Amino acid sequence: MTRHFTALPRHLAWFGTVLLLTACVTINIYFPAAAAEDAARTIVRDVLGETAQPAEDSPSAAPTAPDARLEGGVQRVLALILDAIIPPAQAQQANINIRTAGIDALRASMRSRTPALQPHFASGAIGFTRDGLVTLRDLNAVPLRDRAAVQRLVTEENADRNALYREIARANDRPEWESDIRSTFARVWVQEAPRGYWYQDERGQWRQK
């Protein structure tokens, strides 16, 4: 009996803490950089024709003591209370939503264009810019008869990329994240590109991977 009475104040303290937090809580919305990088890598590998890495299995939970289970149950109840009180839009977001009809359509469009762009990436005629787009780097590497087609491909690719970054931000109800999403993609495009592709570094200088 003594054990239950000594544990009771600690559990009541949890409830008191929740009441205090809900009276004056301020939630900071942050950009989930790790989740954004995972999302970008999934899309980039899809567009470039690579298979995304499988998610790792979650480790099995270790057996817990009765007191730990009791306290864990109290914390789960408190979490449900907080979820009910704090609007979901104000909660810290740990994931990035990349599954919408608009995003899927843009991925498909870019994926279908990749075979036509690949030879020009490989030749160095085009490269990745530091702002997540592509640009003509060496027009002389493109035969004269193909230059108009390559310029059209670059224009279409950039239109899709700009729309993709904007759509991901919109799908997550955070339009202010667009610049962060763009920066994340700019880095991941280079990381996932085949050896020999050209890209701009942070100073805008051309480098070959």
Secondary structure, DSSP 8 states (H G I E B T S, - for coil): -HHHHHHHHHHHHHHHHHHHHHHH--------HHHHHHHHHHHHHHHHT----------------HHHHHHHHHHHHHHHHHHHHS-GGGS--------SHHHHHHHHHHHHHHHHHHHHHHHTSEEE-TTS-EEES-GGGS-GGGHHHHHHHHHHHHHHHHHHHHHHHHHTT-GGGHHHHHHHHHHHHHHHS-TT-EEE-TTS-EEE-
